[in-house]
C-alpha cells in the first residue's frame, strides 16, 4: 500500500472514531439553582425564577397580611404557549411557597374527587358509624388564585447568514379573586425575555 493510501486510511479511521465518539451519551449533574440554557425556550430555571418572583410579591400584598390567614384554592394555570409545558408544576410551586410562609391556608383542589369517593365509601356502611366523616364540614375558600403562562416568539428575517437568532418572551400572569364578590383583588406578572443564536448547519 502506498504512502498516500496509508494516509487516506488513517484519516478515514480518525473521522470514524470522531463520529462514533460524538454518538456516545454523556450525563452530568446540574444545579437547579443555577440557570442553564441551551436555547431560548422555557426551562426549569425560568419556572423557578418566575415562581419565586411572584410568590415573594404576593406575600407583600395587603390581603396577605391579614391575621385571619385567608383560605385559598388554586387551579392549574393555563398554558397559552406553543410548547408542551406542565403548568401544574408552576401552580403547585406557588402554592407550596405561600403555604410555607404561614400566611395562607389552602383547599386541596387536586384531591376533591378522592375525598368525595372516600366519603361515599364510608357512608355505605363499611366504616364504623362513630368514625365516619360527616358531610357538610368542608371549608369554603375565600379566594381563588388563577394564572396563565404566555409566550411570544420572533425569528430574524430571512437573509444570508450562518446563524439564526430567536427571541422569546414569556409572561406568567396571576390573579386573586374574591369568591364572595367575584372581584379581582390582586394581579401581577413575571416576565422573561431571551435571545439565542444557533448555527444553520449543525448536529
C-alpha positions as CSV (number, residue, x, y, z in Angstrom):
1,X,0.0,0.0,0.0
2,X,1.4,3.4,-1.0
3,X,2.1,6.1,1.5
4,X,-0.8,8.1,0.0
5,X,-3.3,5.3,0.6
6,X,-2.0,4.7,4.1
7,X,-2.6,8.4,4.9
8,X,-6.1,8.2,3.4
9,X,-7.0,5.2,5.5
10,X,-5.5,6.8,8.6
11,X,-7.6,10.0,8.1
12,X,-10.7,7.8,7.5
13,X,-10.1,6.0,10.7
14,X,-9.8,9.2,12.6
15,X,-13.0,10.5,11.1
16,X,-14.8,7.3,12.1
17,X,-13.6,7.5,15.7
18,X,-14.7,11.1,15.9
19,X,-18.2,10.4,14.6
20,X,-18.6,7.4,16.9
21,X,-17.4,9.3,20.0
22,X,-20.0,12.0,19.2
23,X,-22.8,9.5,19.4
24,X,-21.9,8.4,23.0
25,X,-24.4,9.7,25.6
26,X,-22.9,11.8,28.4
27,X,-24.6,12.6,31.7
28,X,-23.7,15.3,34.2
29,X,-25.3,16.8,37.3
30,X,-26.9,20.3,37.0
31,X,-27.5,22.7,39.9
32,X,-31.3,23.6,39.8
33,X,-30.4,26.9,41.5
34,X,-28.1,28.0,38.6
35,X,-29.6,28.9,35.2
36,X,-28.5,26.6,32.4
37,X,-29.7,27.5,28.9
38,X,-29.2,25.5,25.7
39,X,-31.6,27.6,23.6
40,X,-34.2,30.4,24.0
41,X,-37.1,28.2,25.1
42,X,-38.6,27.9,28.5
43,X,-36.9,25.6,31.0
44,X,-36.8,24.7,34.7
45,X,-34.7,27.8,35.5
46,X,-37.4,30.1,34.1
47,X,-40.1,28.3,36.2
48,X,-38.1,28.7,39.4
49,X,-37.3,32.4,38.7
50,X,-40.9,33.4,37.9
51,X,-42.4,31.4,40.7
52,X,-40.0,32.9,43.3
53,X,-40.6,36.4,41.9
54,X,-44.4,36.2,42.0
55,X,-44.6,34.4,45.4
56,X,-42.4,36.9,47.0
57,X,-44.5,39.8,45.8
58,X,-47.8,38.1,46.7
59,X,-46.6,37.9,50.3
60,X,-46.2,41.7,50.3
61,X,-49.7,42.3,49.2
62,X,-52.2,43.8,51.7
63,X,-54.5,40.8,51.7
64,X,-51.6,38.5,52.6
65,X,-51.0,40.3,55.9
66,X,-54.4,39.5,57.4
67,X,-54.5,37.9,60.8
68,X,-57.3,35.6,59.6
69,X,-54.9,33.6,57.3
70,X,-57.1,33.6,54.1
71,X,-58.2,30.3,52.8
72,X,-57.4,29.9,49.1
73,X,-58.0,27.4,46.3
74,X,-55.7,27.3,43.3
75,X,-56.4,25.6,40.0
76,X,-53.8,24.5,37.4
77,X,-52.6,27.5,35.4
78,X,-53.4,27.6,31.7
79,X,-50.7,27.0,29.1
80,X,-51.1,29.6,26.3
81,X,-47.7,28.9,24.7
82,X,-47.0,26.8,21.7
83,X,-44.8,24.5,23.9
84,X,-45.8,21.4,25.9
85,X,-45.4,22.8,29.4
86,X,-46.8,21.3,32.6
87,X,-48.2,24.3,34.3
88,X,-49.5,22.2,37.2
89,X,-45.9,22.3,38.4
90,X,-46.0,26.2,38.4
91,X,-49.2,26.4,40.4
92,X,-48.1,23.7,42.8
93,X,-44.8,25.6,43.5
94,X,-46.6,28.9,44.1
95,X,-49.0,27.1,46.5
96,X,-46.1,25.5,48.3
97,X,-44.2,28.7,48.9
98,X,-47.4,30.6,50.0
99,X,-48.3,27.7,52.4
100,X,-44.8,27.6,53.9
101,X,-45.0,31.3,54.6
102,X,-47.6,30.5,57.2
103,X,-49.9,33.4,56.0
104,X,-52.3,31.3,53.9
105,X,-54.4,28.1,54.1
106,X,-55.3,26.1,51.0
107,X,-58.1,23.8,49.9
108,X,-56.8,20.6,48.4
109,X,-58.4,21.0,45.0
110,X,-56.4,18.1,43.4
111,X,-57.8,15.6,45.9
112,X,-61.5,16.7,45.9
113,X,-62.6,13.7,43.8
114,X,-60.7,11.3,46.0
115,X,-62.2,12.9,49.2
116,X,-65.7,12.6,47.7
117,X,-65.0,8.9,46.9
118,X,-63.7,8.2,50.4
119,X,-66.7,9.9,52.0
120,X,-69.1,7.9,49.7
121,X,-67.3,4.7,50.7
122,X,-67.7,5.4,54.4
123,X,-71.3,6.4,54.0
124,X,-72.1,3.0,52.6
125,X,-71.6,1.3,55.9
126,X,-68.1,-0.1,55.5
127,X,-66.8,2.1,58.3
128,X,-68.0,2.3,61.9
129,X,-70.7,4.9,62.2
130,X,-68.8,6.7,65.0
131,X,-65.8,7.1,62.8
132,X,-67.5,8.2,59.6
133,X,-66.6,11.6,58.1
134,X,-69.6,14.0,58.5
135,X,-70.9,15.6,55.3
136,X,-71.1,19.4,55.1
137,X,-68.0,20.0,57.2
138,X,-65.6,21.0,54.4
139,X,-64.3,24.6,54.4
140,X,-65.1,27.1,51.7
141,X,-62.3,29.1,50.1
142,X,-62.1,32.9,50.5
143,X,-60.0,33.5,47.4
144,X,-59.3,31.8,44.1
145,X,-55.7,32.0,42.7
146,X,-55.5,31.5,39.0
147,X,-52.9,32.2,36.3
148,X,-51.6,31.7,32.8
149,X,-48.3,31.2,31.0
150,X,-48.0,33.1,27.7
151,X,-45.2,33.4,25.1
152,X,-44.3,35.4,22.0
153,X,-41.5,34.2,19.7
154,X,-39.8,36.1,16.9
155,X,-37.2,34.9,14.4
156,X,-34.8,37.0,12.4
157,X,-36.0,37.8,8.9
158,X,-34.6,35.6,6.1
159,X,-31.2,36.7,4.9
160,X,-27.8,35.3,4.1
161,X,-26.1,34.3,7.4
162,X,-24.5,31.4,9.2
163,X,-26.6,31.7,12.4
164,X,-30.3,32.2,13.2
165,X,-31.4,34.1,16.3
166,X,-34.6,33.5,18.2
167,X,-36.2,36.0,20.6
168,X,-38.7,34.6,23.0
169,X,-40.8,36.5,25.6
170,X,-42.6,34.7,28.4
171,X,-45.0,36.1,30.9
172,X,-46.6,34.4,33.9
173,X,-49.8,36.2,34.9
174,X,-51.7,35.6,38.1
175,X,-54.9,36.9,39.6
176,X,-56.5,36.6,43.0
177,X,-60.3,36.7,43.0
178,X,-62.6,37.2,46.0
179,X,-65.0,34.3,45.7
180,X,-67.8,36.0,47.6
181,X,-67.9,39.1,45.4
182,X,-66.2,38.0,42.2
183,X,-63.8,41.0,42.5
184,X,-60.2,40.7,41.4
185,X,-58.3,41.9,44.4
186,X,-54.7,41.3,43.2
187,X,-53.0,40.8,39.8
188,X,-49.3,40.5,39.0
189,X,-46.9,39.4,36.3
190,X,-43.4,38.0,36.0
191,X,-41.6,38.3,32.7
192,X,-38.6,36.7,31.0
193,X,-37.2,37.7,27.6
194,X,-34.3,35.9,25.9
195,X,-32.4,35.8,22.7
196,X,-30.4,32.7,21.5
197,X,-28.4,32.1,18.3
198,X,-27.9,28.8,16.6
199,X,-25.9,27.7,13.6
200,X,-27.9,27.0,10.4
201,X,-25.9,23.8,9.9
202,X,-25.0,21.5,12.8
203,X,-25.8,18.4,14.8
